Amino acid sequence: MVRITEAAQAYSFSRRAVVLGGIQGAAALVLAGRMTWLAVFENERYRLTAESNRVRLTLTPPRRGWIVDRNGIPIANNRTAFRVDMIPDRMEDKEKTLGLLQQILSLSEEEMARIRTDLKRASGFQPVQVSDSLDWERFAAVSVRVPEMPGVQPTRGFSRNYPLAAGVAHLVGYVGTASAEQYQKEKDPLLVAPGFKLGKDGLEKTLEDRLRGTPGAKRVEVTAHGRLVKELATRPDQPGETVKLTIDALLQEYVARRLGTNSGSATVIDVENGDILAMVSMPAYDPNSFSDGISRNEWKMLSEDDHVPLMNKALQGLYPPGSTVKPMNGLALMHAGVDPHARVVCSGAMRVGNGVFHCHKRGGHGPLDLKNAIMQSCDIYFYEMVRRVGYDAVAPMARALGLGQKFDLPFSTQRFGTVPDSAWKLKRYKQAWTVADSLNASIGQGYVLANPLQLAVMASRLASGRQLVPRLLADTPRQEAPPLAATPEQLAIIRDAMFGVINSGGTGGAARIQVPGITLAGKTGTAQVRRITMAERASGVLKNASLPFKLRDHALLVCFAPADKPKYAAGIVLEHNGHTIRNLDTPMIGRDIMTFLFDRKRAMDSLHAEEPTWGGDYRTRMAAQAQAFSTAQNAPPPEAPEDAAEAASTVASEAANATTSNTIDSSAAERGSVEAD
């Protein structure tokens, strides 16, 4: 039996004590090291984490830069707004919260349907706008009950405002909230900040970088339950840049009102420098509605309207220019060597090969030189002269005057039309150019297509004798405008003929201006959009007034004033106008627009006398239309599209394509042009 001595026991205990002590010491060192690491090296991290639980940092959307006209009048500005948003991922009881909001804010069923749709589409991080145009009483009522409604966020900020409403819709566009796709692409937290909106269309979209500004930041101290304790230091936002346009806001509004109930557009250009003074497409939508969040009813009404208010007709519409090209063709003929005093006898028809080509005046005009051919809009003269020189001699002048030309303007959607010639047709259709093609093109039909802006540019270049380039942004340098390939004598003949169209018994007498000392020069035009069969011609061609809207002729006018020393030029296109209502036809509209530039009181007096017969100004008519549309609905309309900007673009594009496909008429010259005296 082994005996364990007292000394051995003492030694064994001491060894264990040393080992345990070493372990305890090591543990103490580890703990001390960890505490040192946390207290010293991780101090900032945990301080910030604790701070983030106590303090919330939110971005403040920047105030967008204003868009102003040439005189500083606001076209797009900001208004102080009390708004309420919902953050989906912070909501606890959606239906209870919606019920409370409806009760507090007196929200209509249509507004509630829109909010539910937006909530369904929104990602958890994406704020959903309840309202951004509250008065102080309702805003305060929501604010005091925020603890009962988790996820509801009342905010004081700014909303976009368009004082001229639909009058500038297709010029400036509108703003809207960022889509989930935009946020996923950019990962910019500003895109999901409540109240932030970015440009969706028009200048608001193309000038986004200049208009957006720099966001501010707000720090607030909150309790563990997220209730506000106090506001801490804030960083103010930096507003976006103010952008000045060449537009005259008063003229822009007048033109929008003067177009009346028409579906069409008008563009006015300063002949001295190419500045665009007005560019209007009507009817239009109210950009304030799109920016606030468009309702189901309003979207359905706009998207189904056969006047296509979602389409910018000034830039996207393509039309046969009709007889408005005859002054241009006359300039091209003289450049090709045609004597302007040589006469062509118009008997009402001309045989070329096996075909017979008619003038709009069936009995004929008799013998005419170039000046009188333009004044009377004689088709036979232009058939014969263009047949002699060939349209390949005319096309270069058409391009020099702006047809088919792409202009460097801040818009994402422009359609440029067609100036055809033999090379173009061979490339496009693999077919040779024919005499019939030349005759069709000579009266602005066939393959010739132009947008209304190009027609205004054509008028400005004929008036100035220079290749003016249209300009919209006031801080954009003016481009050089070289002279046209025409002599002063040739230009004088064309201008004298355009003076005669309106003032000396031509086809545009209704455009004669009433301002003392001012005369207007111009050229009317009509473009058919349907084929008239020989059977209909034999039994009597139907009048426009008896045709459905989409089958009526387009009405056009190009003009400038004063005729002797041009300062302003305009191009007006009225879709399916059909010359059915005299004071809504192009001559009187052109007359009044030019009158406004020289005598505003006279122009306004005329407008005030006529506007009540059209149902009031465009704001009044739009309100009445919306009310009538809403009353006529038998069932709730479908949801408005998630991306209204993309959907509106699709509607406009389809309408523009349909318009183009209906206007290329290869047999127009066989019938002759259509002119209204």
Salt bridges, closest charged atoms under 4 A:
GLU42 OE1 - ARG45 NH1 2.86
GLU44 OE2 - ARG47 NH2 2.75
GLU51 OE1 - ARG54 NH2 2.89
GLU51 OE2 - ARG219 NH2 3.07
ASP85 OD2 - ARG83 NE 2.73
GLU95 OE1 - ARG116 NH2 3.01
ASP118 OD2 - ARG114 NH1 3.22
ASP132 OD2 - ARG83 NH1 3.95
ASP132 OD2 - LYS197 NZ 3.55
ASP135 OD2 - ARG138 NE 3.70
GLU148 OE1 - ARG145 NH2 3.24
ASP188 OD2 - ARG212 NH1 4.00
GLU204 OE1 - ARG64 NH2 2.93
GLU204 OE2 - ARG160 NE 2.80
GLU208 OE1 - ARG64 NH1 3.04
GLU208 OE2 - ARG212 NE 2.83
GLU221 OE1 - ARG54 NH1 3.09
GLU221 OE1 - LYS230 NZ 3.99
ASP237 OD2 - ARG63 NE 3.10
GLU241 OE2 - ARG210 NH2 2.63
ASP248 OD2 - ARG600 NH2 3.03
GLU253 OE2 - ARG619 NH1 3.51
GLU272 OE2 - LYS567 NZ 3.45
ASP275 OD2 - ARG70 NH2 3.63
ASP275 OD1 - ARG471 NE 2.89
ASP275 OD2 - ARG478 NH2 3.22
ASP292 OD1 - ARG79 NH2 3.70
GLU304 OE2 - LYS300 NZ 3.15
ASP305 OD1 - HIS307 ND1 3.90
ASP306 OD1 - HIS307 ND1 2.76
ASP379 OD1 - LYS326 NZ 2.68
GLU384 OE2 - ARG387 NH2 2.84
GLU384 OE2 - ARG388 NE 2.72
ASP421 OD2 - ARG399 NH2 2.87
ASP437 OD2 - LYS425 NZ 2.57
ASP475 OD2 - ARG210 NH2 2.53
ASP496 OD2 - LYS371 NZ 2.99
GLU536 OE2 - ARG530 NH2 2.74
ASP585 OD2 - HIS579 ND1 2.79
ASP592 OD2 - ARG258 NE 2.70
ASP592 OD1 - ARG591 NE 2.88
ASP599 OD2 - ARG602 NE 3.32
ASP605 OD2 - LYS601 NZ 2.94
GLU610 OE1 - ARG258 NH2 3.40
GLU611 OE1 - ARG257 NH2 2.61
GLU639 OE2 - LYS120 NZ 3.10
GLU639 OE1 - ARG121 NH2 3.42
GLU639 OE2 - ARG296 NH2 3.87
ASP665 OD1 - ARG531 NH1 3.27
ASP665 OD2 - ARG671 NH2 2.33
